[in-house]
């Protein structure tokens, strides 16, 4: 099995036909599913939130632009990614859906006894409490969307500071 840094690449990565979009529908669907799983798994383990089309396994230089776009478009269709630009060159990869990130935040709050506490958005992303959790290093856009979802559900209140760096969150679970 090949490795990309510490990441173990799946067996299909050694099979050249998987780098060319397959013409037979069933084969293409299987191919796309394998690549979607690979992209999500890679992004999750490497904590990558934004991926550019040309970044998709650059070591696999034989992967066509059309194939790369098909794989990311399939993730977008599944709600696991969102295009960040009109030209479809960059994607925000949601290895957890926003609702799942919101659930992780709730669990984090409960596990750390923060039910009636105030934290800054930055503390959630990079504070001592979040070390060793999936929230540590979370993309700010993803975090804010999850926090807004929780605010909509009445689980917290977001308040503005003097700058984006001191935006705060008051939990009320």
C-alpha positions as CSV (number, residue, x, y, z in Angstrom):
1,X,0.0,0.0,0.0
2,X,1.3,3.4,-1.0
3,X,1.7,6.2,1.5
4,X,1.4,10.0,1.2
5,X,3.3,11.2,4.2
6,X,1.7,9.2,7.1
7,X,-1.5,8.7,5.1
8,X,-2.0,5.2,3.6
9,X,-3.4,5.3,0.1
10,X,-6.1,2.7,-0.8
11,X,-5.4,-0.2,-3.1
12,X,-7.1,1.3,-6.1
13,X,-4.5,4.1,-6.1
14,X,-2.2,1.5,-7.7
15,X,-4.7,0.8,-10.5
16,X,-4.2,3.2,-13.4
17,X,-7.8,3.0,-14.8
18,X,-9.0,4.7,-11.7
19,X,-7.2,7.8,-12.7
20,X,-9.2,8.1,-15.9
21,X,-13.0,8.7,-15.8
22,X,-14.6,5.4,-16.7
23,X,-17.1,5.3,-19.6
24,X,-19.3,2.5,-18.2
25,X,-21.8,4.0,-15.7
26,X,-21.6,1.4,-13.0
27,X,-17.8,1.4,-13.1
28,X,-17.7,5.3,-13.0
29,X,-20.1,5.3,-10.0
30,X,-17.8,2.9,-8.1
31,X,-14.8,5.0,-9.2
32,X,-16.4,8.2,-8.0
33,X,-17.4,6.7,-4.7
34,X,-13.9,5.5,-4.0
35,X,-12.4,8.9,-4.8
36,X,-15.0,10.7,-2.6
37,X,-14.1,8.4,0.3
38,X,-10.4,9.0,-0.3
39,X,-10.8,12.8,-0.5
40,X,-12.9,12.9,2.7
41,X,-10.7,10.6,4.6
42,X,-7.5,12.4,3.5
43,X,-8.9,15.8,4.4
44,X,-10.1,14.5,7.8
45,X,-6.8,13.0,8.7
46,X,-4.8,15.9,7.5
47,X,-7.2,18.5,8.8
48,X,-7.7,20.1,5.4
49,X,-10.8,22.2,5.0
50,X,-10.2,23.9,1.7
51,X,-8.9,22.0,-1.3
52,X,-8.1,23.4,-4.7
53,X,-8.9,21.3,-7.8
54,X,-5.2,21.0,-8.7
55,X,-4.3,19.9,-5.1
56,X,-6.2,16.6,-5.4
57,X,-3.4,14.1,-5.1
58,X,-1.0,16.1,-7.1
59,X,1.4,13.1,-7.0
60,X,-1.2,11.5,-9.2
61,X,-0.4,13.8,-12.0
62,X,-2.2,11.5,-14.4
63,X,-5.6,12.5,-12.9
64,X,-7.3,14.7,-15.5
65,X,-8.9,18.0,-14.7
66,X,-12.3,16.5,-15.8
67,X,-11.8,13.7,-13.3
68,X,-10.8,16.0,-10.4
69,X,-13.9,18.2,-11.1
70,X,-16.2,15.1,-11.3
71,X,-14.9,13.9,-7.9
72,X,-15.4,17.2,-6.2
73,X,-18.7,17.8,-7.9
74,X,-19.9,14.5,-6.5
75,X,-18.9,15.6,-3.0
76,X,-20.8,18.8,-3.5
77,X,-23.9,16.9,-4.7
78,X,-23.7,14.8,-1.5
79,X,-23.5,17.9,0.7
80,X,-19.9,17.0,1.7
81,X,-18.3,20.0,0.0
82,X,-19.2,23.4,-1.3
83,X,-17.7,25.3,-4.2
84,X,-16.0,28.5,-3.0
85,X,-15.8,30.1,-6.4
86,X,-17.8,30.4,-9.6
87,X,-15.1,28.7,-11.6
88,X,-15.2,25.6,-9.5
89,X,-11.5,25.7,-8.6
90,X,-11.7,25.5,-4.8
91,X,-13.9,23.5,-2.4
92,X,-14.7,23.8,1.2
93,X,-14.7,20.1,2.3
94,X,-17.1,19.2,5.0
95,X,-15.7,15.9,6.3
96,X,-18.4,16.4,8.9
97,X,-21.7,18.0,7.9
98,X,-22.5,21.3,9.6
99,X,-25.0,19.5,11.9
100,X,-22.3,17.0,12.9
101,X,-19.9,19.8,13.7
102,X,-22.7,21.4,15.8
103,X,-23.1,18.1,17.7
104,X,-19.3,18.0,18.3
105,X,-19.5,21.5,19.8
106,X,-22.4,20.5,22.1
107,X,-20.4,17.4,23.3
108,X,-17.3,19.6,23.7
109,X,-19.2,22.0,25.9
110,X,-20.8,19.3,28.0
111,X,-17.5,17.4,28.4
112,X,-15.7,20.5,29.6
113,X,-18.5,21.8,31.9
114,X,-19.0,24.9,29.8
115,X,-22.8,24.8,29.7
116,X,-23.2,28.4,31.0
117,X,-19.8,29.8,30.0
118,X,-18.5,32.4,27.6
119,X,-15.7,31.6,25.1
120,X,-14.2,33.4,22.2
121,X,-14.5,31.8,18.8
122,X,-10.7,31.7,18.7
123,X,-10.6,29.8,22.1
124,X,-12.9,27.1,20.5
125,X,-10.6,26.8,17.5
126,X,-7.3,26.9,19.3
127,X,-7.7,27.1,23.0
128,X,-6.4,24.7,25.6
129,X,-9.8,23.0,26.0
130,X,-10.0,22.1,22.3
131,X,-6.6,20.5,22.1
132,X,-6.8,16.9,21.1
133,X,-10.4,17.3,19.8
134,X,-11.6,17.6,16.2
135,X,-12.5,21.2,17.0
136,X,-8.9,22.2,17.4
137,X,-7.8,23.9,14.2
138,X,-11.3,23.9,12.7
139,X,-11.8,26.2,9.7
140,X,-13.4,29.5,10.9
141,X,-16.1,29.4,8.2
142,X,-17.1,25.9,9.2
143,X,-17.1,26.8,12.9
144,X,-19.2,29.9,12.4
145,X,-21.8,28.0,10.4
146,X,-22.0,25.4,13.1
147,X,-22.3,28.0,15.8
148,X,-25.0,29.9,13.9
149,X,-26.9,26.7,13.6
150,X,-26.7,26.2,17.3
151,X,-27.7,29.8,17.9
152,X,-30.7,29.3,15.7
153,X,-31.7,26.3,17.9
154,X,-31.3,28.4,21.0
155,X,-28.2,26.6,22.4
156,X,-25.9,29.6,22.4
157,X,-25.7,33.3,21.6
158,X,-22.9,34.8,19.4
159,X,-21.9,38.3,20.2
160,X,-19.5,40.6,18.3
161,X,-16.4,42.0,19.9
162,X,-14.3,44.9,18.7
163,X,-12.8,42.7,16.0
164,X,-13.4,39.3,14.4
165,X,-10.8,37.9,16.8
166,X,-12.9,38.7,19.9
167,X,-16.3,37.3,18.7
168,X,-17.7,35.5,21.7
169,X,-20.1,32.7,22.3
170,X,-22.3,32.3,25.4
171,X,-23.5,28.7,25.8
172,X,-26.9,28.0,27.3
173,X,-27.5,24.3,27.3
